[in-house]
Amino acid sequence: MNVVLFGSKMAQRLQKERGITVTKLPQQLVFGLDIGTRSIVGTVGYKTGERKFTIVAQSIRFHETRAMLDGQIHDIEKVAETIGIVKRELEEKIDRKLTEVCIAAAGRVLKTVETSCDLEFDEDTIIEPEHIRTLVAGGIEKAYAQIKAENSDEIFSCVGHTVIRYYLNGFLMTNLESHRGKKIAADIIATFLPQEVVESLYAAVEKAGLDVADMTLEPIAAINVAIPGNYRLLNIALVDVGAGTSDICVTKDGSIVAYGMIPKAGDAITESIMQAYLVDFDTAEKIKLNTGKKKDIQYKDIMGTKLKVSAEDVKAQADPVVDDITRQVADKILELNGGKPVSAVFVVGGGGKFPTFIPQLADRLGIPKERVALRGAEVLDFVKFPEDGFSKDSTLVTPIGICLNYYEAKNNIIFVTVNKERIKLYDNGKTAVMDAAAKLGFPNERLFPRTGKSLNFTFNGERRMLRGEMGEAAVIKVNGKPASISTLITNYDEITIKDSTAGKPAKLLLSELKEAKTDSIVFTINGKNVRMPRLFLANGKQVGKDYRISEGDSIVKKDFYLVSELLEALDMQKPSLVEVNHVPADNYVRIFENFTVDIKV
């Protein structure tokens, strides 16, 4: 029998006591921390093959105080202290120093924005990866602007985004790359957390002597384990019922289409048991956990009296709270799913293990009870645990998902400087200059070439517009070398961006108008056909061909000449007689196309 080597000390003990053959740990191990409201779960393991994960060590520590509430850190020092204990226990088991960790943020204050974005081309264009990145970046910027407008007093950071669907020339597409079209579009979900939530997680981890290698959201970590990709074609909801929050995400047509949460979960059930039986929190937690395992439960209240209660009585006491939580969860699922119930619900997390939670949630959603299920051992068959008899249940889904996210999403944290300003980015393995610019709030118009001021005027009542000249794109350098908005960036890169420029404003002489170049008017003068150039008015006044058209001008092409204008054009001053169509005419008579003019000098 081969056993994974936890560390040299343990290896020696196993060999000595049991005669077990041990194998050496791989060089790269992933350390994941599930920093929850009630406990911190540390997991160390490694991935082999397409979907096989081996856990080599685990450590669970409960908070001694209420250092976290509803999934958010309130006492950084206390949480850091507990993280440090977990870290040291794991280091002892694997006989290796841990320096980097993967973490997940709870969705208690998660805000999501669903938005659409599009990108048009002047002609049919082969869609390149840079076009897609520009499209998505525009959507994220649009979502960030909405969050900023709705939350002007708080700074939010984008911690992830999902493209729900792409479009090519208005038609739904799975992948845009290498197709040809004039317009591409996308529907996007962008997720945001307040900056202080992210910073508090970082502060606690760093105080424990660790650097963050990867960060994700708890619902994303859970869904990576509980709902494989092929299941996401179905309309399914995942509910991660923790201690302080119930995080929710919905899948449909192969994508995650919505995220949400309610600030109520397992602790609310525990607190209702505390009140009903006059016990402390830890005792109430034990009563809650035993409700689904035992018919009768023994406990000691705060007066020191030994008592016994039936599981049915505990269920009845907790029923109003469970009913409230499942009602809120069901309402949120319906809201995220466009007012319709989902086809099925998967539940993970310790709070969802309370016996009445699953049936009450099914009732609230109005779907068959067999379509609401607790996900545990059946979704962990690809995980190898450190020892036989290890309990596989729903509480381990999120911790394992945090580790797997390191391999599957690569949402690493990187630090870069943009124009000498240091920023933090959540890297998905394809982070580019565009992402850094968006994080800094660098507007798109300062990245892409800008056209000069356009010229708007009317010609014979028809609106016309002449665009200005195209400027130059932003000058971008990464570590001193020329780059573009799609250049991939890595940790500690130094980026400089010199604003794009606007081109020269549009300019137009009257003589440059097509009508001024080609159009003419013909008169019969003294028996001969004479072709004369058209005359033009600018804002009611006659102007020459060298007139420079201004913004808002009204240009009119005249259909006639006055006698005085014709004489001036022919340089025939003071004739003795002018007849128009054989009728004597003064200087103000109008001469139209094909009129006959007789001039006697």
Rosetta blueprint (number, residue, H / E / L):
1 M L
2 N E
3 V E
4 V E
5 L L
6 F L
7 G L
8 S H
9 K H
10 M H
11 A H
12 Q H
13 R H
14 L H
15 Q H
16 K H
17 E H
18 R H
19 G L
20 I L
21 T E
22 V E
23 T E
24 K L
25 L L
26 P L
27 Q L
28 Q L
29 L L
30 V E
31 F E
32 G E
33 L E
34 D E
35 I E
36 G L
37 T L
38 R L
39 S E
40 I E
41 V E
42 G E
43 T E
44 V E
45 G E
46 Y E
47 K E
48 T E
49 G L
50 E L
51 R L
52 K E
53 F E
54 T E
55 I E
56 V E
57 A E
58 Q E
59 S E
60 I E
61 R E
62 F E
63 H L
64 E L
65 T L
66 R L
67 A L
68 M E
69 L E
70 D L
71 G L
72 Q E
73 I E
74 H L
75 D L
76 I H
77 E H
78 K H
79 V H
80 A H
81 E H
82 T H
83 I H
84 G H
85 I H
86 V H
87 K H
88 R H
89 E H
90 L H
91 E H
92 E H
93 K H
94 I H
95 D L
96 R L
97 K L
98 L L
99 T L
100 E E
101 V E
102 C E
103 I E
104 A E
105 A E
106 A L
107 G L
108 R L
109 V L
110 L L
111 K E
112 T E
113 V E
114 E E
115 T E
116 S E
117 C E
118 D E
119 L E
120 E E
121 F E
122 D E
123 E E
124 D E
125 T E
126 I E
127 I L
128 E L
129 P H
130 E H
131 H H
132 I H
133 R H
134 T H
135 L H
136 V H
137 A H
138 G H
139 G H
140 I H
141 E H
142 K H
143 A H
144 Y H
145 A H
146 Q H
147 I H
148 K H
149 A H
150 E H
151 N L
152 S L
153 D L
154 E L
155 I L
156 F E
157 S E
158 C E
159 V E
160 G E
161 H E
162 T E
163 V E
164 I E
165 R E
166 Y E
167 Y E
168 L E
169 N L
170 G L
171 F E
172 L E
173 M E
174 T L
175 N L
176 L L
177 E L
178 S L
179 H L
180 R E
181 G E
182 K E
183 K E
184 I E
185 A E
186 A E
187 D E
188 I E
189 I E
190 A E
191 T E
192 F E
193 L E
194 P E
195 Q H
196 E H
197 V H
198 V H
199 E H
200 S H
201 L H
202 Y H
203 A H
204 A H
205 V H
206 E H
207 K H
208 A L
209 G L
210 L L
211 D E
212 V E
213 A E
214 D E
215 M E
216 T E
217 L E
218 E H
219 P H
220 I H
221 A H
222 A H
223 I H
224 N H
225 V H
226 A H
227 I L
228 P L
229 G H
230 N H
231 Y H
232 R H
233 L H
234 L L
235 N L
236 I E
237 A E
238 L E
239 V E
240 D E
241 V E
242 G L
243 A L
244 G L
245 T L
246 S E
247 D E
248 I E
249 C E
250 V E
251 T E
252 K E
253 D L
254 G L
255 S E
256 I E
257 V E
258 A E
259 Y E
260 G E
261 M E
262 I E
263 P L
264 K L
265 A L
266 G H
267 D H
268 A H
269 I H
270 T H
271 E H
272 S H
273 I H
274 M H
275 Q H
276 A H
277 Y H
278 L L
279 V L
280 D L
281 F H
282 D H
283 T H
284 A H
285 E H
286 K H
287 I H
288 K H
289 L H
290 N H
291 T L
292 G L
293 K L
294 K L
295 K L
296 D E
297 I E
298 Q E
299 Y E
300 K E
301 D L
302 I L
303 M L
304 G L
305 T L
306 K E
307 L E
308 K E
309 V E
310 S E
311 A H
312 E H
313 D H
314 V H
315 K H
316 A H
317 Q H
318 A H
319 D H
320 P H
321 V H
322 V H
323 D H
324 D H
325 I H
326 T H
327 R H
328 Q H
329 V H
330 A H
331 D H
332 K H
333 I H
334 L H
335 E H
336 L H
337 N L
338 G L
339 G L
340 K L
341 P L
342 V L
343 S L
344 A E
345 V E
346 F E
347 V E
348 V E
349 G L
350 G H
351 G H
352 G H
353 K H
354 F L
355 P L
356 T L
357 F H
358 I H
359 P H
360 Q H
361 L H
362 A H
363 D H
364 R H
365 L H
366 G L
367 I L
368 P L
369 K H
370 E H
371 R H
372 V E
373 A E
374 L E
375 R L
376 G L
377 A H
378 E H
379 V H
380 L L
381 D L
382 F L
383 V E
384 K E
385 F L
386 P L
387 E L
388 D L
389 G L
390 F L
391 S L
392 K L
393 D L
394 S H
395 T H
396 L H
397 V H
398 T H
399 P H
400 I H
401 G H
402 I H
403 C H
404 L H
405 N H
406 Y H
407 Y H
408 E H
409 A L
410 K L
411 N L
412 N E
413 I E
414 I E
415 F E
416 V E
417 T E
418 V E
419 N L
420 K L
421 E E
422 R E
423 I E
424 K E
425 L E
426 Y E
427 D E
428 N L
429 G L
430 K L
431 T L
432 A E
433 V H
434 M H
435 D H
436 A H
437 A H
438 A H
439 K H
440 L H
441 G L
442 F L
443 P L
444 N H
445 E H
446 R H
447 L L
448 F L
449 P L
450 R E
451 T E
452 G L
453 K L
454 S L
455 L E
456 N E
457 F E
458 T E
459 F E
460 N L
461 G L
462 E E
463 R E
464 R E
465 M E
466 L E
467 R L
468 G L
469 E L
470 M E
471 G L
472 E L
473 A L
474 A L
475 V E
476 I E
477 K E
478 V E
479 N L
480 G L
481 K E
482 P E
483 A E
484 S L
485 I L
486 S L
487 T L
488 L E
489 I L
490 T L
491 N L
492 Y L
493 D L
494 E E
495 I E
496 T E
497 I E
498 K E
499 D L
500 S L
501 T L
502 A E
503 G L
504 K L
505 P L
506 A L
507 K L
508 L L
509 L E
510 L H
511 S H
512 E H
513 L L
514 K H
515 E H
516 A H
517 K H
518 T H
519 D L
520 S E
521 I E
522 V E
523 F E
524 T E
525 I E
526 N L
527 G L
528 K E
529 N E
530 V E
531 R E
532 M E
533 P E
534 R L
535 L L
536 F E
537 L E
538 A E
539 N L
540 G L
541 K E
542 Q E
543 V E
544 G L
545 K L
546 D L
547 Y L
548 R E
549 I L
550 S L
551 E L
552 G L
553 D L
554 S E
555 I E
556 V E
557 K E
558 K L
559 D L
560 F E
561 Y E
562 L E
563 V H
564 S H
565 E H
566 L H
567 L H
568 E H
569 A H
570 L H
571 D L
572 M L
573 Q L
574 K L
575 P L
576 S L
577 L E
578 V E
579 E E
580 V E
581 N L
582 H L
583 V E
584 P E
585 A L
586 D L
587 N L
588 Y L
589 V L
590 R E
591 I E
592 F E
593 E L
594 N L
595 F L
596 T E
597 V E
598 D E
599 I E
600 K E
601 V L
